């Protein structure tokens, strides 16, 4: 389970339009790095503030279950997604509950409690809510899990859907291998140097005004930070990934008045279940 769509989700207008869940969601606007974060417990060297960076190496490790990690945004903020990557919640059989609050006292579910089926990126999508606080609670687990990346904000809902020609990211494995052979040419084995995902996304017939107002801010941020992307959350909920671009993104005019096309290539984080 990679995209969890809340039963409370009601599609709302973005820039005057409602985008269905067959359109990609790009999760890059992120409130977490500027929040005050508190882990109810944390192990030495695995503190709660590790989840505020985009690093997949640094992680929060609580010392006991149940475990909570809370983010205080300092003021009321709007958000419609919570994204988690670089975790082992699935292999720890951990149940996780995302919540939000106006005052830090009364909490509402952002989504129902879930046990991820694997350790791949996990996105919770809901209608836009308002809160000062966001909290993740690991209510149960067979072993104490780690969480490396947490993001929360308003997802970019693409104006157009992706149709033919796209290779789903979780089916686009990229593995760099080093084979071993004897002097006589005998096969001795193979070692994996690096692995991950690699694919591309492209959208056509984006209105120029929409692109400038909505997509170009993402282009600016993508030069410096990773993001989450789900290409068709409703149809293929397992095909979401924590990724980064391998070059600048630039649109082109299609020749039709006020319409643009844009594409990007990405590298996806290997969650260990390739």
C-alpha positions as CSV (number, residue, x, y, z in Angstrom):
1,X,0.0,0.0,0.0
2,X,1.7,3.2,-1.1
3,X,-1.1,5.8,-1.6
4,X,-3.8,5.9,1.1
5,X,-6.8,7.9,-0.1
6,X,-8.9,9.1,2.9
7,X,-12.6,8.2,2.9
8,X,-13.1,11.9,3.8
9,X,-11.4,13.1,0.6
10,X,-13.5,15.5,-1.5
11,X,-11.8,16.9,-4.5
12,X,-11.4,20.7,-4.2
13,X,-10.6,23.4,-6.7
14,X,-7.0,24.3,-7.4
15,X,-6.5,27.4,-9.5
16,X,-10.2,27.3,-10.2
17,X,-10.3,23.7,-11.4
18,X,-10.9,20.3,-9.8
19,X,-8.4,17.7,-10.7
20,X,-9.4,14.0,-10.4
21,X,-7.3,11.4,-8.8
22,X,-6.4,10.0,-12.2
23,X,-4.1,13.0,-12.5
24,X,-0.7,13.0,-11.0
25,X,0.0,14.4,-7.5
26,X,3.5,15.9,-7.0
27,X,4.3,16.4,-3.3
28,X,7.0,19.0,-3.0
29,X,5.6,21.9,-0.9
30,X,6.8,20.9,2.5
31,X,6.0,22.4,5.9
32,X,8.2,19.9,7.9
33,X,11.7,21.4,7.6
34,X,10.6,24.7,9.3
35,X,8.5,23.0,12.0
36,X,9.4,22.3,15.6
37,X,9.6,18.5,15.9
38,X,9.3,16.4,19.0
39,X,9.6,12.7,19.3
40,X,8.1,11.2,22.4
41,X,11.2,9.0,22.6
42,X,14.3,8.8,20.4
43,X,17.5,6.8,20.3
44,X,20.9,8.5,20.5
45,X,22.0,9.3,16.9
46,X,18.5,8.7,15.6
47,X,16.7,11.9,16.8
48,X,13.3,13.0,15.6
49,X,14.7,16.0,13.7
50,X,16.3,13.6,11.3
51,X,12.9,13.4,9.6
52,X,13.1,17.1,8.7
53,X,15.8,16.8,6.1
54,X,15.5,15.2,2.7
55,X,18.3,12.7,3.5
56,X,17.4,9.0,3.3
57,X,20.4,8.1,5.4
58,X,19.4,9.9,8.7
59,X,16.4,8.4,10.5
60,X,14.3,8.7,13.7
61,X,14.3,5.6,15.8
62,X,12.0,5.6,18.9
63,X,12.9,3.5,21.9
64,X,9.4,2.0,22.5
65,X,6.0,1.4,20.9
66,X,3.6,3.1,20.9
67,X,5.7,6.0,19.5
68,X,4.7,9.5,18.4
69,X,6.4,12.2,16.5
70,X,4.8,15.7,16.4
71,X,5.4,18.7,14.1
72,X,4.4,22.2,15.3
73,X,4.2,24.5,12.3
74,X,4.0,27.6,14.6
75,X,0.7,28.8,13.0
76,X,-2.3,27.4,11.2
77,X,-1.3,25.9,7.9
78,X,-3.3,24.2,5.1
79,X,-2.2,20.7,3.8
80,X,-3.7,17.8,1.9
81,X,-0.9,15.2,1.9
82,X,1.5,13.5,4.3
83,X,4.4,11.6,2.7
84,X,6.8,9.2,4.4
85,X,9.9,7.7,2.8
86,X,13.1,5.9,3.9
87,X,11.2,3.8,6.4
88,X,10.8,0.1,7.3
89,X,7.2,0.3,8.5
90,X,6.2,-2.6,6.3
91,X,8.8,-5.0,7.3
92,X,8.2,-4.0,10.9
93,X,4.5,-4.7,10.5
94,X,3.9,-1.2,12.0
95,X,0.5,0.4,12.2
96,X,0.8,4.2,11.6
97,X,-1.9,6.8,12.3
98,X,-1.6,10.3,10.9
99,X,-3.5,13.1,12.7
100,X,-3.7,16.9,12.9
101,X,-4.8,19.4,15.4
102,X,-5.5,23.1,15.8
103,X,-4.3,23.4,19.4
104,X,-2.2,20.3,20.2
105,X,-4.9,19.1,22.5
106,X,-7.7,17.8,20.3
107,X,-6.7,15.6,17.4
108,X,-8.5,14.5,14.2
109,X,-7.6,11.7,12.0
110,X,-6.0,12.8,8.7
111,X,-6.4,9.2,7.5
112,X,-7.4,5.9,9.2
113,X,-4.6,3.8,10.8
114,X,-2.7,1.7,8.2
115,X,-0.1,-1.1,8.2
116,X,1.9,-0.6,5.0
117,X,2.4,-3.7,2.9
118,X,6.1,-2.9,2.2
119,X,8.8,-0.3,2.8
120,X,8.1,1.8,-0.3
121,X,7.1,5.4,-0.2
122,X,3.8,6.0,1.6
123,X,1.5,8.9,0.8
124,X,-1.7,9.8,2.6
125,X,-4.1,12.0,0.6
126,X,-7.1,13.9,2.0
127,X,-9.1,17.0,1.4
128,X,-7.3,20.1,2.4
129,X,-7.3,20.5,6.2
130,X,-6.1,23.3,8.4
131,X,-4.0,22.7,11.5
132,X,-1.0,24.0,13.5
133,X,0.1,20.5,14.4
134,X,0.6,17.2,12.6
135,X,1.3,14.0,14.4
136,X,2.3,10.4,13.4
137,X,1.7,7.6,15.9
138,X,3.1,4.2,15.5
139,X,0.5,2.3,17.5
140,X,1.9,-1.2,17.1
141,X,4.8,-3.1,15.5
142,X,6.6,-6.4,15.7
143,X,10.0,-4.5,15.9
144,X,10.7,-0.9,16.4
145,X,10.8,0.8,13.0
146,X,12.7,3.8,11.7
147,X,11.4,6.7,9.6
148,X,13.8,8.9,7.6
149,X,11.8,11.4,5.5
150,X,8.5,13.1,6.4
151,X,6.8,15.7,4.2
152,X,3.5,17.5,4.6
153,X,1.9,20.2,2.5
154,X,-0.4,20.9,-0.4
155,X,0.2,18.6,-3.3
156,X,0.4,19.8,-6.9
157,X,-2.5,18.3,-8.7
158,X,-1.6,18.1,-12.4
159,X,-3.9,19.8,-14.9
160,X,-3.8,16.9,-17.3
161,X,-3.5,13.1,-16.9
162,X,-0.7,11.0,-18.3
163,X,-1.9,8.5,-20.9
164,X,0.1,6.2,-23.2
165,X,3.9,6.1,-23.4
166,X,4.6,6.3,-19.6
167,X,6.6,3.5,-17.9
168,X,5.5,3.2,-14.3
169,X,8.3,4.1,-11.9
170,X,8.1,1.0,-9.8
171,X,8.5,-1.1,-12.9
172,X,11.5,0.9,-14.1
173,X,14.3,-0.6,-12.1
174,X,17.8,0.7,-12.6
175,X,20.6,-1.5,-11.3
176,X,24.4,-0.9,-11.6
177,X,26.1,-4.3,-11.3
178,X,29.7,-5.5,-11.3
179,X,30.1,-9.1,-12.5
180,X,32.9,-11.4,-11.4
181,X,34.7,-13.8,-13.7
182,X,37.7,-16.0,-13.4
183,X,40.7,-15.6,-15.6
184,X,39.3,-18.5,-17.6
185,X,36.0,-16.7,-18.1
186,X,34.1,-18.6,-15.5
187,X,31.1,-17.0,-13.9
188,X,31.8,-16.3,-10.2
189,X,28.9,-14.1,-9.2
190,X,27.8,-10.5,-9.4
191,X,27.7,-7.6,-6.9
192,X,25.2,-4.8,-7.0
193,X,26.9,-1.4,-6.9
194,X,23.8,0.8,-6.9
195,X,20.1,0.3,-7.4
196,X,17.0,2.5,-7.7
197,X,14.3,3.5,-10.2
198,X,14.5,5.7,-13.3
199,X,11.7,6.9,-15.5
200,X,10.2,10.0,-17.1
201,X,6.9,11.8,-17.0
202,X,5.4,14.1,-19.6
203,X,2.3,16.2,-19.9
204,X,0.8,17.8,-22.9
205,X,-1.7,20.6,-23.4
206,X,-1.1,22.4,-20.2
207,X,-2.5,25.9,-20.3
208,X,0.3,28.5,-20.2
209,X,-1.2,30.4,-17.3
210,X,-1.7,27.2,-15.3
211,X,1.9,26.2,-16.0
212,X,3.4,29.5,-14.8
213,X,1.2,29.7,-11.7
214,X,1.4,26.0,-10.6
215,X,4.1,24.0,-12.3
216,X,6.9,26.5,-12.5
217,X,7.2,26.9,-8.7
218,X,7.8,23.1,-8.6
219,X,10.4,23.3,-11.3
220,X,12.3,25.9,-9.2
221,X,12.2,23.7,-6.1
222,X,13.1,20.5,-7.9
223,X,16.5,21.9,-8.7
224,X,17.4,21.5,-5.0
225,X,15.2,19.0,-3.3
226,X,13.5,15.6,-3.8
227,X,9.7,15.2,-3.9
228,X,7.0,12.5,-3.9
229,X,5.1,11.7,-7.0
230,X,2.1,9.5,-7.7
231,X,1.2,9.4,-11.4
232,X,-2.4,8.0,-11.0
233,X,-3.2,7.7,-7.3
234,X,-6.7,6.3,-7.7
235,X,-5.9,3.7,-10.4
236,X,-2.4,2.7,-9.4
237,X,-1.9,3.5,-5.7
238,X,1.2,1.4,-5.4
239,X,3.1,3.5,-8.0
240,X,4.4,6.3,-5.9
241,X,8.0,7.1,-5.3
242,X,10.4,9.5,-3.5
243,X,12.5,10.9,-6.3
244,X,14.6,13.7,-7.6
245,X,15.3,15.1,-11.1
246,X,18.5,14.5,-13.0
247,X,18.4,17.7,-14.9
248,X,16.6,21.0,-15.3
249,X,13.0,21.0,-16.4
250,X,11.8,23.2,-19.2
251,X,8.5,23.5,-21.1
252,X,7.9,23.9,-24.8
253,X,5.1,25.7,-26.6
254,X,3.0,23.1,-28.5
255,X,2.1,25.4,-31.4
256,X,-1.5,25.6,-30.2
257,X,-2.2,29.0,-28.7
258,X,-1.5,29.2,-25.0
259,X,-0.7,25.5,-24.5
260,X,2.6,23.9,-23.3
261,X,4.1,20.5,-22.9
262,X,6.7,19.5,-20.3
263,X,8.6,16.4,-19.4
264,X,11.1,15.4,-16.7
265,X,13.4,12.4,-16.0
266,X,13.7,11.3,-12.4
267,X,15.7,8.9,-10.2
268,X,13.7,7.1,-7.5
269,X,14.8,6.0,-4.1
270,X,15.3,2.3,-3.6
271,X,13.2,1.2,-0.6
272,X,14.9,-2.2,-0.5
273,X,12.1,-4.1,-2.2
274,X,13.2,-3.9,-5.8
